[in-house]
Amino acid sequence: MIKHNNLKAGICNLPVIAMRAQPSEKSEMVSQLLFGETYDVLDFQPKWALIHTHFDAYEGWISINQLEEVPEQFENIYQSEKETLLTSLTGKIITHDKKNLLISFGSSLQIDPLTGNCKDSIVEGEFYEVKNFNKDQLINYAKKMIDVPYLWGGRTVFGMDCSGFTQIIFKAAGFRLKRDASLQANQGIIVNFIQEAETGDLAFFDNEEGQIVHVGILSDSKTVIHASGCVRVDSIDHHGIFNEKLGKYTHHLRIIKRI
């Protein structure tokens, strides 16, 4: 039983939890928590809790039925920066409380810094212990997501939006991108010309009002992997993304950033 009055930190103990803009099932999903990600609880409404995520400092409402306090025996794990991430599309684990779960790429398994052991039992999947940013893995991970369907607010292999895609790929490689494209555009350093772009650079695109609304990962200076309809590979030049099937430019290039 969760002690709502003194809950300070929570953990996602389900494969995925929807985060909503407002405390309502009818409100849009703005993001998702993946298994093992932690958060602080900021406020309560009937049936809902406002949370602040530790990974990307994002806020949203989750169902109060899905709140899970960080167990006292695992507080030392929660406080540690050390974690192991799932790098196969899906994996199976048995949690400390005997739940058998199918989890998505980028889900976190906390490692006890005192014992070096994972608190959950790995049944199936590929896992990687994150130590530092490994940029060489970005495109390998990104290509795994080809054909994953687009889902507004999504961060899993069953559906993801453009910034959810870039964020989860960079997470698996060991770097914390912010949640939204407009926030990610404030990270890294500017690449002045697309001809100078390198594999793994981020390309950002704006709308007619000049607002950053889309992001993708450059596989080289001529192609980009991004989530638009599904995760796909398209041509890119200094104008933007060119969709060969549609025979037109679909996104206007605004800026390129290097992490």
Summary of the structure (lengths in Angstrom):
residues: 259
radius of gyration: 18.7
end to end distance: 41.9
largest distance: 57.4
contacts: 839
relative contact order: 0.12
helix: 16%
strand: 42%
